[in-house]
Amino acid sequence: MFYRIFLMIHYIFFFLDTPPTLCYGVVNNNKLFPLNKQLLSKFTHIRDAQVIYPLLVNVDNYVLATIPSDTVYIGLSSIPNAGQGAFAARPIARLSYFGPYCCDKHNDSHYAAMSSYTWEVLDESGQIMHYVDAAKFNKSNWLRYINCANTLAQQNLIAFITNGDVFYLVVRNISVGEELLVYYGNNYARKLGIDPDKFYS
């Protein structure tokens, strides 16, 4: 486990050209660690579309209403059997970030284990603060359509937290039509049939 954490931290700093002393850690085994605010201030925030009258939006369409349509569109995923995915509608620059990942925040580990849309959020000491779960359409946003990368070469996003919220950081330039893909951690990868050892190789 520890070598995978090291590899992921090495991976993010390879792209950011930033001293690792500024960062607490990143995703591993579906768990999230905080990213230092000094780093966050260097990034470009691409915000969701504003849903002005959320109560007037059909529950099933609420997620789609949050899409920043000048930047992203939803289509059939390039990942086999993944359903729909999120794709770049324009070039997206490295060090941009999306979020927060809209969801329910709760502390029910059993409920979290049943959901396919849950992150486990840790504090700086590695203790669980809460879970963030985007299973409910009326309490989530378009980030729920971002699928898990099958290989490190496919991955163009890394998840991080700040102030208890989950965000996705772009770690390399993304071309028009390219699918946005993040790694959801070793445990979830195994459920999808992805071998974590091969992912990092």
N, C-alpha and C positions, 0 to 999 in steps of 0.2 A: 504493500500500500504506500509506504513512504517514498519509494522510488518513483511511483506514478505522480505523487504530489510534486516532487522535485522536477520531474519532466514537464509537467504542466506549467509550473512557475517559470522554468527556463524558457518554455515556449512563448509565454506572454511577453517576457522581457526581450526575447529575440526580436519581436515585432515592435515593441514600444521603445526600445533603446533607452530604457529607464532603469536606474539602480534598483535592485530588488529590495533594498532597505525601506522603500516607500510602500511596500505592499505586504499585507498580512497573508494573503493566499487566495486561491481560486477554487473552482469546482473540482470535487473528487467524490466518487460514489454517491452522486445525487445530493451532495451536501455543499453548501455555499459558505465561503468565508469573506470577510469584509475587504474592500479595496480602498486604499487610502484616498482621502478627498483631494490631496495634492495632485494625484494622478487624474482624478475625475475632472478637475478644472481645465485640463489640457484637451479634453475630448469635446466633440460636437454632438449635442443632444438632438436627435431626430424624434420629435414628439408625435404622439397619436393624433389622429383627427379628432377634433372636439365634437362630442355628441351634445348638442345644445339642449335638446329636450329628450332626455333618456327615457322618460316614462311613456313617451309617444312612439318609441321605437319598438317594433316587435322583438320579443325576447330572442328568437332564433336569428334575427338580423343584427342584434346589437354588436356582436363581435366584429362583423363586417363594417359597421359604421365607424369603427375606431381606426380603420386602416388609413395611413398617410398615403393616399392614392397617387401622389406625385412621386413617391419613392418605392412603393411596394404594391404588388398585386398577388392574389391568391389563385393557384392553379393546381393541376394534378402533380403531386410530388414526383421527383426523379428517383426517390428511394422506394424500392419495391414494397408494395402492400402498406405504404404509409398514409394513403389517402391524399388529402390536400396538403399543399405546402405553400410557403411564402417565397416570392421571387422579386428580384430587383427590377423596378421599372425604369431606373436610371442608374448610372454609375454611383456607387456608394463608397466613400473614401474610408480608408483605414483610420481608426481612432474616432469614428462616429459611434454612437450608441443609441439603443432603443430601450424604451421602458417608461415607467415600471411595468412589470409583469402583473397585470390586474387579476385579482383573485380573492378568495377567502383566505384570511389568516386565522389559523387555529392551532391547537396543541394536542389534537387527537391523533395519535400515532396509528391507530387501527384504521381510521377513516383515510388517513394519508396513504397508507399502504394499498388501499383499494383503488386509488385514483392514478390515472396515467398522466396527470397534469400537475404533479406536486413536486416542489423543491423543499428540501430540508435546510433551514437557515440556521447557521451557527454564529455564535459571538466570537470574539477574538481569542477566548480561551478554549474554543472547540465545543462549548455546550450548546444544546439546541435552544434557540430562542422561540421559534415557532415554525409552522409549515405554511407555505403559500400554495394554494390549490386553485387552478383555473378550470375545474371541471364544469362549473355552472356558466352557461352562456351569458346570462345577464350580469355576471360579476367578473367577466374575463375580458380580454382584448385579443387583438389579432396575433399577438406573440404565441398564443396557444397553437398556431399553425406551423411554427418553426420546428422542424423535425430533427431527429438525432443523426449526426453524421456517422457513416459506417467506417470511415478512415480519417486519419489526421489530415490527409491531403484534401479531403472534402470540406473539413471544418473551416468556417470563416467567421464564426462568432465564439465568444467565451462569455459565460454567465458570471456575474458578480453581484454583490449586494452593497448598498449604502443606506444607512438609516432604516435597516430592516426590510428594504424593498429590493426586488430582483431586477437587474438590467442585463442587456446583452450588448457586449462590446464587439465591434468589427475589428478583426485582427489582421486583415489584409484587404486590399482593394477588391470590390465586388463588381463584376461586369453586368451589364443589362441582360436580363434573362437568366442569370445564375440564381440557384436556389440558396436561401439563407439557411445554414445548418450549424447547430451547436452540438456539443457532446454532453449528454445528460448524466454521465458518470458510469462507473464500471458495473454497478449492480443493475441499473436499468438497461445498460447495453446488453448484458447477458440475457435479460428477458426478451430482447429483440433478436437474439441469436448472434450478437456481435462478440467476438473474442477480444477482450481488452488488451491482451498481450499483442495481438496482431494489429490492433488499432494504433498502438504507439510505435510499431516497428516500421 
